[in-house]
Amino acid sequence: MSIILWIDPGTTTTGFAIVEKLGQNYSILDYWVLSTTPKVALGIKLLEIGTDFQALLDKYSPDLVSIEKLFFNTNITTGIDVSHARWVMMYECMKASVVYQEYTPLQVKKAITGNGRSSKIQLQNAIKMIFRLEEIPKPDDAADAIGLAYMGWLNMN
């Protein structure tokens, strides 16, 4: 049995998904978003992210954490802030001796849909089919996190 925690990082909302692997089978244990207090200093948000992320590590004791690599082309300031959030999560993984892997959105889309340029809705529909879900997981950040958890699962095989 293996537990994989996937993270779609952000400074306001961070999507997460917990997937359990039993042999060649897998199931979603939980997914949602971690939210920070709106309109506060970045340092406070990073503290909240670290605390909430550490609580996830403590609750689920994952064997692997998959974290999305950053891709930004228009707002460098937002990208830098999200980069800080990613480093807080990587730091918490290191403190807890949990292995983490990083994947780009293109890698995730290609592994799940076969096309690295697929749309968000194509990715979400593929996740719905793979995990035999009745509907696309909401919010979007959590659905993205499920895709990364699946990517981590693929790479464990």
BELVEN-V460912 format. One record per helix or strand of 2 or more residues. SS is the DSSP state (@ for helix, = for strand). FROM is the first residue (numbers start at 0). LEN is the number of residues. If there is no record, write none. Layout:
SS_FROM_LEN / SS_FROM_LEN
This chain:
=_1_7 / =_12_10 / =_24_11 / @_41_19 / =_63_5 / @_75_20 / =_98_5 / @_104_9 / @_119_11 / @_139_17
